[in-house]
Amino acid sequence: MRVLLHVVVKEFIQLRRDKKMIPALVIGPIMQLLALGYAANMDVKEIPLLLVDQDRTRASRALLDRFEGSGYFRLAGTEDGAGAVEPWLVGGKAQVALVIGAGYGEAVAAGRAPKVQVIADGSDANSAVVGLGYASRIVAAAGAEMAAGRREAAGIAPVAAGAIEMVPRVWYNPDLTTRWFYIPAILAMTLMLITMILPSVAVVREKEIGTLEQLSVTPVRPWQMILGKLFPFAAIGMLDLVLVSALVVFLFRVPLRGSFLLLALLTVPFLMTTLGLGLFVSALVRTQQQAMMTSAFVFMMPMILLSGLIFPIENMPAAIQYGTVVIPLRYYNLIVRGIFLKGSGIGVLWPEVAILAGIGVLVLAMASMRFRKNLD
């Protein structure tokens, strides 16, 4: 017990002397708690809705009013035909499409059973399930109200004819398998873990044993040193991409509908950001423990919580939503899920790629300048 007490006292003294570890231990968890408390909301509201109204009658407009008035859906746009639905879902501009076929109003007036189709984006299984549930309730309520109106007008008992029959169809994830939604996200987190923590720890380890100072007095230039240190970890990241993608496809049976070559190519700007952050951390800290704690609590956890990997960004407060625009994992998450589940190409993903590349160049430049300053 006495030995244990001495060890505890020694740890407190060491923490007090380490001015960079204390902020990481205190401020990091607080920021995570705030982010989790505000962002961890699995409720789905204001789902972007695409309307395909091929009937254009008062009855079809009344059904749309029910969707908009429910508070669960937000009209994102309208199209004339069902063939235009896919670009909206692939591009992420809508998550649910409401297709009202021609003859809907006539069927309602005649007391027949009109059909309404709801198409959901199943790449986000949680939102698809909740959205279909909301749509089912709205359509069922509309059908019950119309049936009650006809019964009251005719003075007869209720009949089954005339109720609206909804035919749901889920794209990209027909069985709404949650694994299809989360497994690609694990790929992104694995790459971030490998290419952010390992470089920072490796560089700091060289500081501790003194080899970095020895290397700095050699004729090797700073940019050569930086590139030489980051390239092996970039190669490891690409190797991990191949291995993890193989497990995702062959072990977990998640379909890869897009091009793996495109996925590998679009992974490069993401690696630029994670390697840059790892290098930046190594320039700020002095010990391997500091490097791991700073990488995990200051960078990794906030990015995981606020990137949309777990919690929908649309459900977060507006201030936090604006803050997520600088998180590189947010854009790589869209790239990975888009290629795996939707088969998206560069024509759809280029905005995410452009933003991610810009962040990568900026982070890598800042990290390089900080690292060169330490060498000087």
Secondary structure by P-SEA (a helix, b strand, c coil): caaaaaaaaaaaaaaaacaaaaaaacaaaaaaaaaaaccccccccccbbbbbcccccaaaaaaaaaaaaccccccccccccccaaaaaaaaccccbbbbbccaaaaaaaaccbbbbbbbbcccaaaaaaaaaaaaaaaaaaaaaaaaaaaaaaacccccccccbbbbbbbccccccccccccaaaaaaaaaaaaacaaaaaaaaaaaaaaaaaaaaaccccaaaaaaaaaaaaaaaaaaaaaaaaaaacccccccccccaaaaaaaaaaaaaaaaaaaaaaaaccccaaaaaaaacccccaaaaaccccccccccccaaaaaaacccaaaaaaaaaaaaaccccccccaaaaaaaaaaaaaaaaaaaaaaaaaaac
